[in-house]
Amino acid sequence: MKRFSSSKRAVNNVVKGEIKWELRPGGMLVQKRDMGDASSGPMIKIKVSHGSFHHDITVPAQSTFEAKLLNLAQIEGDLKKVLVQETGLEPKEQRLLFQGKEKDDEECLHMVGVKDMSKVVLLEDPASKERKLEEMKRNQSVLKACEEVAKVRAEVVQLSDKVNALEGIVHGGTKVDEKELLGLTELLMVQLLQLDTIEANGEAKVQRRAEVRRVQRLVDTLDNMKARNSNPFSSSGKSEAFECASPSFPSSTRITHDWEAPLPTSTNYNFGYLSSWEKMAEEVTCTLKIVA
């Protein structure tokens, strides 16, 4: 009976200590890890070589290169996740080689032979490296274009001050030299051509477009000033209307004669002698209406 009881306890121990397995995404059958296995297992130090840089990384021995199951223990123990803080490379940008072979993300370190003080080589993914180089070139191109636009902007600011000064003079009724207006227009057109030669993208393109519109507005202002400068009295249309519509008054002698003529002695008063004055009054009234 004792021998049977002992055998039964042994069987129970085997059952309790049954190994659980799991199938990884790559098709590998491995021992299933509990949530706390990675953090509670032994820690190992790995020497990671990245170009001319060397990093000493400490991770649990049962960590993966990059786990696909997103639980806290695995994220803390995955080698690529730790290397993000050291190198600035995202997990998708990393390629890890051990003993000359690139390892899959779901492989466990201890299963492929990574031990304490093992050496792992980190390479940046070529496609990622190429994207970064292209982005760097674009940023440099945008920066250069912004600098060129800034140079044109500085010239336009000076020309804008001159345009504003002349605009105040012309609007004040003073005529300016036509050559000054033509000279400013030509200088602004030169800046417009300069902007057209700048190859701009992104923010630089926005700045260039804004500067082109600014130059065009200044050119339009100069065109309006030319028209006003050639005819400084164009805004005083009322004075011209008054001068053109001035009536021809009768001679003072006739006015006095008609006005001072004695009334007829007949009881049938005839006011025909006022016809000339009334006609003149009508002409003046008409003229004033036109001027108003």
NORDA-V809306 format. One record per backbone hydrogen bond with DSSP energy under -0.5 kcal/mol. CO is the residue of the C=O (numbers start at 0). NH is the residue of the N-H. Records with the same first field share a line. If there is no record, write none. Layout:
# NORDA-V809306
CO->NH ; NH
This chain:
# NORDA-V809306
0->4
1->5
2->6
3->7
4->8
5->9
6->10
7->11
8->12
9->13
10->14
11->15
12->16
14->17
19->31
21->23 ; 29
23->26
27->23 ; 29
29->21
33->36
35->39
36->40
41->60
43->45 ; 58
44->116 ; 117
45->47 ; 56
46->48 ; 119
47->49 ; 54
48->121
49->52
52->49
54->47 ; 56
56->45 ; 58
58->43
59->62
60->109
62->108
63->78
64->79
67->69
68->70
70->74
71->75
72->76
73->77
77->81
78->82
79->83
80->84
81->84 ; 85
82->86 ; 87
83->87
89->92
90->93
92->124
94->122
95->102
96->120
97->100
100->97
103->106
104->64 ; 65
106->64
107->111
108->111 ; 113
112->114
114->117
117->46
119->48
120->96 ; 122
122->94
124->128
125->129
126->130
127->131
128->132
129->133
130->134
131->135
132->136
133->137
134->138
135->139
136->140
137->141
138->142
139->143
140->144
141->145
142->146
143->147
144->148
145->149
146->150
147->151
148->152
149->153
150->154
151->155
152->156
153->157
154->158
155->159
156->160
157->161
158->162
159->163
160->164
161->165
162->166
163->167
164->168
165->169
166->170
167->171
168->173
169->172
176->179 ; 180
177->181
178->182
179->183
180->184
181->185
182->186
183->187
184->188
185->189
186->190
187->191
188->192
189->193
190->194
191->195
192->196
193->196
194->197
196->198
197->199
200->203
201->205
202->206
203->207
204->208
205->209
206->210
207->211
208->212
209->213
210->214
211->215
212->216
213->217
214->218
215->219
216->220
217->221
218->222
219->223
220->224
221->225
222->226
223->227
224->228
225->229
226->230
230->233
232->235
234->236
235->239
236->240
237->241
238->242
239->243
240->244
242->245
246->248
250->254
251->255
252->256
253->257
254->258
255->259
256->260
257->260
266->268
268->270
270->273
271->274
273->277
274->278
275->279
276->280
277->281
278->282
279->283
280->284
281->285
282->286
283->287
284->288
285->289
286->290
287->291
